[in-house]
Amino acid sequence: MSSVKLGWEDKLWSMADKLRGNIEASEYKHVILGLVFLKYVSDAFEERYNQLVEEGNGFEEERDAYTEVGVFFVPPKARWDFIKKNAKKEENGQIIDDAMVAIERENAGLKGVLPKDYGRPALDKFKLGELVDMLSFKMGDEESRVKDILGRVYEFFLGKFGKIEGTFYTPPSIVKLLVEMLQPYKGRVYDPCCGSGGMFVQSQKFVEEHSGRRDDIHIYGQEYTATTWKMCKMNLAIRGIDGNIGERDADTFHNDVHKRLKADYIMANPPFNMKDWGANRLQEDVRWKYGMPPANNANYAWIQHMISKLSPNGVAGFVLANGSMSTNTSNEGEIRKNLIEDDLVDCIVTLPGQLFYTTQIPVCLWFIAKNKRDRRFRDRSGEILFIDARKLGYMEDRTHKILDDEKDIKKIADTYHSWRNAEEGEYEDVKGFCKSATLDEVREHEYILTPGRYVGIEEVEDDGEPFDEKMTKLTEELAELFAKSRHLEDEIKKNLGGIGYEF
């Protein structure tokens, strides 16, 4: 079949969840995502293979005929039809392991990256075979790539595993918002804590959707966790994204793999309020131009690291916990003051709660501009745009909120661009939503960057009811509620008195 039917998420998750047994979610995540990878590259190979057969030149088993069009060469025993044909055999796990080894052998950039433990005894081989059958819909042919079936499958599973493991997974709507606001058309894009590569994928999508060329942007990243680094390599590989995320996992603070990089765009979602980041070993680090970050919170270390990576006209957008906007603990207030006085803070956006799968911590977006006088834009030196977006978004389910592409993301991004770009139309403050504040106003608020302090309270539309009448009605309703409260209090005291409690 050429597309995924309605309800595929529940079916796939139900089947995947059966694998768990005595295997931790952190382990069987790689079982699922490894199979998704295998299916995708096999689909893309099969489509190219059929094209070559039709051409009739005998090149269908020539590796170069695939790599020249950005398709992985998949050896015969790693192709999905072979995997599926053997899915019900007891040795199916070993067959999949052999397929992963064969793909790594043919594609040097993936050496040591793909999971190769499907043959282990703890993995139920009958359920593994069922999962292979479940995944037998198209993911990597041209039609599926247009619909981004792979992206939907990948994001779905990453989100699900994030809920179970408590891992740090950036919701797609936040990634889209960052990309829409920064608009990385051309240049170097950097993420110092790139996770599974979501920022890079959305950046490439943005370029393609605006008729740009994929090779107009160059990807740089770094990831601390080994398994997540491998996941990022797989995610970039199956989408044909040529990114430099280092030769292996590494600590951004203590082993910067892009020391000389100056990025045009930085997008990141650093771990919130990271406590043990090794500050004692970095006391004299040149990155702390605006002050030494506290040892028990890395937020301002991440901010200064990213600033140190910006090109002369570079811009950065990143997610932080709301506390970063107002904290005065352990030198953080002084660092924030220095950033503001150096006119680096471009925009602050507060987001609604419940956007993340694994944390209820309220978050905000920071935007840093190295040069607010950049001639490509309106001169906004000495100003900061504040956007209070806490009322936006809708509930996707009982616990999780999402930002709508056309409504919420567009509203925030359009507001930023109308403020930033002279050709986008005239910007106007909107009470309760956005405010362009001068540095003097920020100084008056003692360098606190919480948008609510600046945007004010949204004006309520006049409903035509006279004020006196409205106040009389509200007072009567309040008196009625107080009366009900006293009655309930008397009833509670009476019932407690009946069992020996006295007031």
N, C-alpha and C positions, 0 to 999 in steps of 0.2 A: 504494500500500500504506500501511497506517496505522501501521506500526511498523518498526523496523530489525531485519533478520534477523541471526542469529548470524554472526559473522565480518565484520560490516560495517566494523569498524575496519581490518582488514587490506586489505580491498578498496578502501576509500577512500584509505588511505595509499599503496597500490601505485599507484593512479591519480594521486594528487597528486604522488607522487615522480617520475612520468614527466615532469611539467611542468618539473622542475628544469633539466635541460640546462645552459645557460650562465646561468641565473638563480639568484642566491643564495637560500638558505633565507629570509633576512630579507625578500626581495622576494616570493617566491611564497607565503609565509605570508599576505600580504594578498590575494593572488589567491583563495586558498581561503576565508579567513574572510569576505571580501567577498561571495563567492557564497553562503556559509552565511547571511549576513545577508539577502541578497536573497531567498533561498528562504523563510526564516522569515517575513519581513514579507508576502510574497506569499501564503503559506499562511493566515496570520491574516486577511488582506484577503479572500481567496477565501471563507473560512468565513462572514465577516460579510456579504459580497456575496450569498451564497446565502440567508442569513437574510432580507435585505432584499427579495430577489426573491420569496420566499415570502410576505412580508407584503403585497406588491403595491401599495405606495404610491408607487413610482417614485423612491425615494431611493437606489437602488443606486450612482449615480455622484455622490452628494452628499458632499463631504468631511466635513462636520460629522457625518454619520451614522456615521462611523468614529471620528473623534477623540473623540466623546462617550463611547465605550466603550473608549478606550485603544488603538485599532487604527490603524496607519499607513494613510493613504490612498495607494494605489499606482496611478499612472497606467497606462492600457492597455498602453503599450509597455515597461513595467517589470514586468509580471506574468509569473510563471514560465511559464505556458503559451505566451506569446509568445516568451520567451527560449528555451525548449526547442524550439519549432517552427523556430527559426532557428539552432539549435545547430550544425548541420553546414555552415552557410554560411561562406565565407571572411571575411566582415565580422562574424562573431559577436562579436569583441572590441569593435568599435565599438558594436554594439547594446547590449552590457552596459554600456559607458561611458555611453551615452545614458540607459540605465535608471537608473544611479546619479545622474546629473545631475537627472533628472526627480523622483526621490524626494527629493533635497535641496531642490529647488524647492518641493515640496509640504509639506515638513516642516522648518521653519526651524531647529529645534534641531540638525539634522545638517549644516548648511551647512559645507562644507569638510572634512567628516569622512570620507566614504566614498571608497574607492579608485576611481580613474577612469583606469587605464592598461592596461586589458585589450586595447586595440587596438594596443599597441606591437609592432613587428616581432619582437622577441626571444621573444614568447610564442607557442608553437606552437598554432595555431588548431584543428588537428584534435584535439589532446589536450585543449584547452579544451572543445571540444564533447563529448568523451567524459566529461569531468568533470561537465559540466552534466547529462548523462544519469545519471551515478552518483548525483548529489545529488537525484534526483527521487523521494525518499520524503518523507512528511509530517514537518514539523518544527514548524509553527506553529499547527496546529489544536488544538482543546481536548484531544482524547485525547493528542496528542503533548506538549502542555504539562504535562498531569498526569504523564506518564511522564518529563518533562524530557529529551526526545530532543535538543533543542537543547543543553542543558547537557552531555550526554554527548559530543555531536559537538564542541562548542567546547573542552571540557576535554581531550578526546583530542588534538585538533590542537595546542592550546597546549602540552601536555606533550611531544608529538612534536617540535615546533619548538624547544622549550626544550632538548631533548637535543642537537639538531643545532647550534643557535646558541650554546649555553652561556648563554642568557638566564636571568634570575632569575624563575622561575615557582614560586609556592607550591603544593605538593602539596595536593589537595583534602582529604586526611585531616587535615592540620595546620590548614587553615582551619576545618573542621568542629569540631575540638577547641577552637580559640579561641572560636568562636561558642557551643558547648555550655557552656563554662566561664563566659563572660561573660553569656550569655542576654540579648541586647539586645531586650527587649520593647517599650520605649517611650523615645523621646528622640532625641538627636543622636548619630549614629555617624560617626566620623572616621577616615580612613586617610591619613597624610601622604605615603605613597609607594604609591599605590593600584594600580599596574600595570594589569592588564586588568579590575579590579573584582571579583575573587573574594570578598573579604571582604563587600562589599555584597550580592552575590547570595546568599551563604549566610545573611546576616542577614535578608534578606527571606524566605527559605525558612523560617528558624526561626520568624519571627513568624506566617507562614501555617500552619505545622504545629502551632502552639500556639493556633490559633483567634483570633489577633490580626488587626488591620487593617494593611494594608501602609502606610497613611499615618500609622501611629503612630510610625514611625521616619523620621528625616530624614537624608539622606546628604550627607556632605561629604568631599571628597578632593582630592588633588593628585598630579600625575605629572610627572616631569622629562623623559622621553623622548617626543618628538612622536608617533611612530608608535604607541607604547603608549597614550598619552593618547587618540588616535583610536580605538584598539581598545576602550578602556574606555567611551568614548561609545557605540560600537556595541553593546557587551555590555549596557550599562544600557538603551539604547533598545529593543532587541528583547525585553527582559524587562519593559518598562513601568515601569522604575524611574526616578523623577524625582530625579536627584542633581545636586548642585552640585560639579563638579570643576574649576571655573575656566573662563575663556573660552579658554584654551589651555594647553599644557604650560608648566611653570614650576618653578624650583629652590626647594624648600621652605625651605632655610636662608636664601637670599638674596632670595627673592620670595614671601613667605608670602601666599597669596591668601585666607586666612581669618584675618586678624590678630585680629579680635575674637571669634572662635569659642571657646566653652567647651563641650566635648563631654561627654556622659554616658557614652559608650563609645568607646574607641579600640582598633582592631585593626590590626596592621601587621606587615609582614615587610621591614624596612629592608635595603638592601644590606649584606652582611657586611663588617666591617672596612674600610669605604671610606676610602681614603687621602687623596685630593685633594678636600677638601670646602670649601675656601676659608676656613679658620679665621682666617687673618691679617686678613680683612676684617670679622670679627665679634668682635673682642677684647673689646669692652665691651657685648656683647649682653645684654639683660635676662633672656634665657632661661637663662643659665648661673648660676643661683642657687646651685647646689651645687658649682661649680668650673668652671674653663675646660677644655673637652675638648681632648685632644691634637690637634695639627695633622695627624698621620698616621693617625688612626683616628676615624671619626665615630660609633662605637657610643654613647658617652655623650652626644654631641650629640643623637642621635635620642631617647635616653631623656629628656633634659631638655626637648627641644622638646615631646614628648608630655605630659610633666607640666605644662608651661605651658599646655596646651590643655584640661586637665581641669576640669570643673565642680566645685563644692565637694564633691559626693558621687560624682564620676566615677571610673570604673575603666578601666584599660588592660591589654591583653594583647598581647604582641608577641614575635617570634622574634629571637633573637640567637645569635651564635656562642658556644660554651661558654666561650671565653676571657673573656667579659664577666663571668663569675661570680667570677673569681679574680685577674684582672690587677691589678698594682700599677704598671704602666708609666705614666709621664708624667701623673701626677695622677689616673689612673683609680681607683686604690685609695682615694684621699681622697674623690673624688666618691661612690663607692659607700658609703663609711663615712657620709657626710653624708646620703645617701638613707635608709640604714638607721636612723640616729639620729633622723631626722625621721619615722620610722615609716610610710614610704610603700610599702615592699616587702611585698606581701601573700602571694605564693606564687611558688615557683620549681619548674619541671618540667624534668628532663633527659629528652630523647627518644632513641630508638634511632637508630643510624646508617643510612645508605642510604635515607633518606626522600625526599631531593631527587633530581631527575633529573640535575642538572648539577654537583653538588658532593658530596664525601664529608665535608665539614666537619661535625663533630658539633654539634648545636644544642640550645638550651634555650628554654623559654618563661618570660618574666618577666610577673608580674601586679602592677600598681601600684594601690593604693586610696588615693584622696585623703583619705578619712575612714573609718578602721576602726571608728569608733564610730557609724557610720550606723545609725539606729534600726531600719531594715528588717532588719538582720542581727544575729547574735551579735557582741558586742563582742570583737574579736580584736586590740585595740591591744596593742602590746608583744610580738606573736607573728608568726612567719612559718611558713607551711606549706611543707615540702620534699617533693617527690614524685620518686622515681627510677623512671622508666618505660623505662629502657634495654632491659629484657628483653621489652618488649611488641612487638606487630606481627608480621607474617608476610611471607615473601618472595613478592612478586607475580611476579617473574622472577629471573634469576640475579644481577641487580645492583640491584634496586629493592625496597624494603620499603614496606609500607602498614600503617596502623593500622585495625583492624577497627571498624566503627561500634558494633556491639552489645557487643563484648567489650572492646576496648582504650579507645576513646574514652569509653564509658560508665563504665568503671572509674575512669579519671582524673577525669572530670567529677563523678561521684558522690562521690568522695573529697573533692574541693574543696568541693562544696556541703554535704556533711555537716559539714565543718569550719566553713564560712562561715555556714550558715543554721541557726538553732536548731530550726526545724520539720522539718528533713530527717533527724532522728535523731541519736543520739550518735556523735560521731567518736572513733575510737581509732587510735593509732599502730600501724603494721604494720611489723615489723622487716624491713629490706631494701627497703621500698617507700615508706612515708610517715612523716613526723615533724613534729609541731608544736613548733617550737623558740622559746624566749624570746630576747629581745634580748641578755640576759646570755650565753646559750649562743653566740650569733653573735659577740659580742665576744670570747669565749674562743677562737673560731676566727679571730680577727683579721679579721672582716668578710668572710670568704670565703663565698660562697653556693652552693657545690657541694653538691647534695643528698646525695651519697655520704658526706660527712663527718658527716651528721646521722642518716640513716636506719639506719645500721649494716648488718650482713650478714644476709641472709635465713637464718632458721633452717632447717636441713635436717631433714626428717622422719626419726624414728628407724625404721630398717629391722629392728630386733630382733637384729641380729648383734652379739655381744659385742665391745667395743672391742679387747681383746687379739687376738682372732682376726682382726678386720679389719686391724689394724696388721701382723700376721704375714703375711697374704696380700698386702697392699700392698708390704711390704718385699721379699717374694719376687719379685713382679712387677717391682719397680724393679731388683732385682739382675739379673734376666733381661734387662731392657732395656739395662742397662749392659754386660752380656756381649756382647749383639748389637752394641752400639755399638763395643766394642773390636775385635770380629771384622771389622766393616766398615772400621774405621780401618786394621787390618793389611792387608786386601785392597787398599785404596786405595794405601797406601805401596808394597806389592809391585808393583802395576801401574805406578805412577809410576816406580819403580826400574827397571822393564823398558825405559823409554824415556829413561833417563839422568838422572832426578832422584834425589837422595840426601837422606835425613833424618838 
